């Protein structure tokens, strides 16, 4: 494969993985290759990163794809350093001794560690998968060498008889732990390279690289993703509050300032050619969040809680309501500083949101209007979050229309792709005629929705 083909394939793979790379940036990267030594792999990586990576969160996916499209050169099993053990025939204790030496070296000795990792994958990572076929795995390598079990021995060598438990041990333990993680990543990188050689780079790239955080589907986020999402949601909440406040101020002028208007008319013979209005007093808007908490959108409900936590700081008043086939106020679970996962656990156990266990938007909307209708008023922005799938039950459109009419603003965020709206039991279009509905499957689409409010 030529360098041009690799460049084009690499840029295309970055786009498929969700990294925003424009054609102009792809050309910038190609120009950068003219001024570097292409034999220096890390210089090549740095040139691509400088021209194509926009955010720190994009870097892990970029590095994974770079290692697939521009793999390190391999020369087979060999001694990592002069006088080192023959890695093809050496016993496991000898290999563990060599690994211990690499883990003790400053900075993890990347070149030596990467070469050693490639050799260990070649020796332990291959698993037969049928006639003429083989698979590659990281687990057999890590199991054979067990680098974590070397920690006590390495600490003893580093401390050299000094007292355990002090700052020196803490620093040494952290450095050794980082080197163990670096070795594990080197093993994983070489496993991916070998699979790509057998199955094709494009195939392994699609299955290996996770989308950037802002592209992660809300319906598929994990517990670990929630902690990272908190940093993304808070600035979006501030922007959402600002957008709704601007719409409020632009939509209605202040009351007529009669005294200023009459005073100004004296210069025109008492004819009020210019009118003056009193400025509106600034205030934070109020928000009501109505959230589908059924199992089909459970991950989206986790994100909803994150968003509601963040919005509480930006609005004068936030009230949150959850429903499955009946509705209950869940604001009480949003104690400042509470863990989102714990709040969801409490919500599912304590909130009265389930009657028969099947999502029923119509019954939930009618129950909300009957029990909490006074929470929606002229100062309220109503935000509904759910997939609009109601198990073929009556939609209660008149109730929703009345609520939307009483609110200052009303919006509906749907976590399903637009192509799936109105399929099966979806009532997306029917509800969308009453309340503007937006596809909102990830942070990027939430940001686009907020920008559209301007």
N, C-alpha and C positions, 0 to 999 in steps of 0.2 A: 504494500500500500504506500503510495507516494505521500510526501509531506502535505501537499495540497488536499488530497483526499482525507487525510487524518484531520487537518484543520477544519474542513467543511463538516465532517462527521462529528467532530468534537463540539463545534458550535451548535449544530443541530441537536445533539444529545443534551446540551445545557438547556436549550429552549424546551425540549420535551420534559426535562426534569423540573420545569417551572421557573428557571432563572431568567430574568428579563434581559435578553441580549438582542440588541437591534442590529440591522444590517450594517449601519455605520460603525458600531462597536466591533463587529466582526472584521471589518476592513482595518480598523485601528490596530487590532491584534495582529493581523497579517503584516502590517507595516512595522510593528514592533519586532517581529521576527527577523527583519532585515538588519537590525543593529545589535543583535546579541549573538553569542556563540552557541549555535544549535547543539553542539556536543555537550554543553553544560545543561544538564536536565533541570536543575533547580533554577537556573536563569530563565529557561523556557517556561517553567511553572510561574515564576514571578512576573514575566512579561504578560502571560495570559491573565493572571489574577489582576494585575494593575489595570488592564483594559476591559475586562469582562465582569468582574465581581463588584457589586455595588454595596452590599451589606455584609457585615461579619457573619450573620446567620446563613448566608449563601456559601460560605467558604468550605464547610465540610462536604457538601454535595459536589462542589467544584473539584476538590482534591480527589474525591473518589473517582470521578469521571476522568480527571487528568491521568490518574494512575492506570486506568483502563486503556485510554487512547494513546498514552505515551509511557508505556511500561519501562521500568529500569532494565538495563541489559543484563542478561543472565549467561553464565558460563558453566552451568552445571555444578555438581557438588565438588567443593574444593576446600582447602583449609582457609579459614577467614584471615589468618595472619601467618606470617612466616613461622614455621615450627609448630603450628597448631595441629590439633588432631585431624585425622582423615575422617571427614564427616560421613562418608559412605559406610565405614566399617567400625567406627569408634563405638564403644559401649555407651549406654545411656548415662552412667555416672560421669564419664569423661565429657559428654555433651553438656551435662548440667554444670560441670566445673567451668566449661567455656562460657556458658550462658551467665554464670555468676560473675565472671570477669567482665563481660559486656555490661551487665547491670550496674557494676561498680564504677565504670568509666564515666567521666564527666560528660553530661549532655547525652548520655546513652549511646555514644559512638555510633551515630546513625548509619554510616556506610557499613561498618562491620556488623552491626545488628541486623540491618536489612539483608545483607548477604547471608548471614547465619540463618535468618528466618526463611529465606528462599530455600536454603539447603534442607532445613528441617521439614518444610512442606513437601519437598521432593521425596524425603525419606519416610515421613510418617503420615502425610496428608492424603495419600492416594488410597481410595477404597474401590474395589471392583464393583461394577454395576451391570454385569451381564457380559456375554461374549463380545470381545472387542471394544468394550466400553469401560470407562472409569469415572469416578466422581472424586472431587476434592473437598476436604473439610478442614476447618481450623481445630475442631475439638480434639481429634486424635493427637495433634501436635502438642496442644497445651496439656493434655492428659499425660503424654509421655514425659514431658520435661517438667511439669508442675512448677512453674516459676514462683508461685505464691509461697510454696513451702521453703524457698530459699531465704525468706525474709530474716529469720532468726540468725542464720549463719552469716548473712551479709551485714546485719547490724553489729554482730560481735566483731567482725573484721574492721568495720568503720570506727566503732567506738574504741577499739584497742584497749579494753580493760577499764575504760572510764565508767562511772556510775550510770546505770540505766534510769530512764524516766525523766531525764532532763531535756533541755532545749536541743542539745546535740543529737539525742536520739530522735526527737520529733522531726528535726530537719532531715536527718538521714533517712528516716522512714518515709518521709514525703518524697524525697528524691528517688529512692529505690522504687517506691510505688509508681511514680510517674514513668520510670524506665520499664517497669513490667507492663504498664499499659501501652507504652510505645512498642514493645516487642509484640504484644498481642495484636496491635493494629498492623504491624509489619506482616505478621502471619496472615491476617485477614486480607490484606492488600494482595499478597502473592496468590492466595487461594482464588480471589476474584480474577486475577490475571490469567491463571491457568484455566479456569472455567470459561473465560472469554475466548481463549485460544481454541477450546474444544467446541463451544456452542455459538460463538459470534459475539462481538463486543456489544452490538445493539441490544441483543436479548438480555444479557446480564446487566447492562446499564439500566434498562427499564425496570428490572426486578430488584435492583440493589439500592438505588438512590431514592430517598424519600423526598417529597416536595418540600420547598422552603416553608417556614412556619406560616407565612401569610397565605400560602396556597393550600394548606392542610384542610381537608374537608371536615367541617364541624361534626358530621355524623360519624367520623372515624377517629377522632382525637383520643389520645390515651391520657392516663393520669399524669405522666411525665410532661405531656404537651401542655397541660393546663397551667403549670407553673410558668412556663415560657410565655403563654398567651397573656398572662397578667400584665406583663410589660408592654404588650402591644395594645391591649384594650384600654388602658387608662388614658393615653393621649387621644384615642378615638372618641372616648366618652366626652372629653373636654370639647373636641371639635363638634360633636353632635349637639351638645348643649349650646354652643355658640351659634350653630346654624339655626336652631329652633328659635333662639332669642332674636337673631337678625330678621328672620321671617316674621316674627311677632311685631318687631318695631317697624318694619317696612309695610306691613299689611294694614296698619291703622295709624292715622295721625292723631296727635293730641287734640284735646278740646280747644275750641276757639277762645283766644285771649281777647276778650271784649275791650278791655281798657287800652291795651296797646293798639288795637285796630282803630278805635275812635281817636286816640291821640295822633296816630299817623294820618288820619283822614283830614285833620285840620289844615294841613299844607295843600290839600286839593279841594278846599271849599266844602269840607264835610262829606265828600264822596269817598267811600272806603275802597280806593283802588287796590290797596294791598291789605290782605288779611294776615293775621298772626295767630299761630297755634301755640298752646302751652306744650312744653316738652314732656314726653312721657317719662314717668319715673321708672328708672331701671329696676328690674327684678329678675330673679331666677324663675324659669318656667317650672311648672309642676309636671310630673310624669307618672303615668300608670302603665305598667308592663303586664301583659296577659300572656302567659307562657304555657304551651303544650308540654306536659311532663310525662307523656306516655312512653312506653318502652321503645317504640319505633324511632323516637327522636331523643333518646336518653342522653347521648353525647352532646347534642345540640342544647339540651336543657342545662348541662354543665356549663356550656359557654354562656348561656343566658344568665346564669347566676353570676359569672364573672362580670358580664356587662352591667348587670344590675348593681353589683358592689361598686363598680367604678362610677356609675351614673349617680349614685347617692351623694357623692361629693360635689356634683355639678348642678343639681337641681334643688330648688327650695324644698320640694317634697316628692318623695318617690314611694309609690305603693306597688307591690308586686303580687300577682295572683297566679296560681298554678291550677291546672285542670287536666283531667283525663276524660271522665264523663260527668263530673261535677266539679265545682270550683271552690277554692279556699284561698284566703289571703296568706301569703307566705313571707310577708315583709319581716315578721318576727324572727325568721331564721338568719337574716342578714345583719348579724351583730358585727360591728367593726372589728376587724382583726381575726374573725373566725375563718377556719379552713373551709374552702369551697367543697371539697369531697365530703368532709364531715357534715357540712350543711345539707348536702344532697342526701346523705344517709338519714339524717334527722327528718328531712322533708318527706322522704318516702315512707317513714314509719309513723310520723305524727300528723302530717297534713291530711285533711279530709278532701281528697281529690278523686276518689274512686267509689263508684256506686256498683256497677256491674263489671268494670274492668276493661271495657271497650271504648275507644275514643269516640266522643259524641260532642262535636263542636256546637251543634244547635242547643242541646240541653245545657252545656256549659255557659254559652252566651246568655241564655235566658236566666240561668241561675245568677250569673254575674250582674245582669241588669236589675234583678229583683233584690239581691242582697247588698250589692255594692254600687248600684247605679249612681249614688250621690258622689262617688269618688271622681267622676268624669264631669268636667265643667268647662266654662269659657277659658280658663287659664291652663287647661290640661292638654298635654300631648299624649295620645294613646298609641302604644307600641305593642303590636300583636306578633308573637313569634311561634310558628308552627307550620306543619306541612299541609294543612287544610284537608286532611283525610279523615272523614267522619263516619266510616263504616256504613255508608248508605243511609244515614239518619237524616231527618229534616234539618236544613241548614240554619234556620232562624235568621234569614236575611233582613227581615224588618227590624228585628232587635239590634242587629249590628248596624243597620242604617241609622237607627235612632241614636246609638252610642256615638257613631262617627259624627253625626250632626251636632251633638252637644259638645264634643271636644273641639279644641282650637285646631289641632292637627291630628291625623290618624294615619298610621303606616303599618304595613304587614311585611315581615321578613320571613321568607320561606326557604328552608334549608335544602329543598329538593331542586334538581336541575329543571330548568324550564321545560325541557323536552318531556318530562314525566308529569307535568301538570295536566289535569283532566283525564288521566289514565286511572282505570280502576275506580276507587271510591273518592278520588280527588275532586274537590270543589273549588279549585284555585281560581278559575276564571269567574265563577259566580261571586265569590268573595272579593275578587279583584275589582269587579265593577263597583263595589261599595267602598272598599278601602284600597288605595293604591298598594299593589303587591310587588315586592322586589325579590329576586333570587339572591339569597345570602348564604353561601355555602362555606365561605372562608373569610379571613380578615381582609383580603384584598377587595372582595365584593362589598364588605361592610364599609370600607373606606370609600369606595366608589358611590355607594348609596348616600353617605354623608356629604360628599362633594356635590352630589346632584341636588341636595336641598338648598344649595346657595342660590 
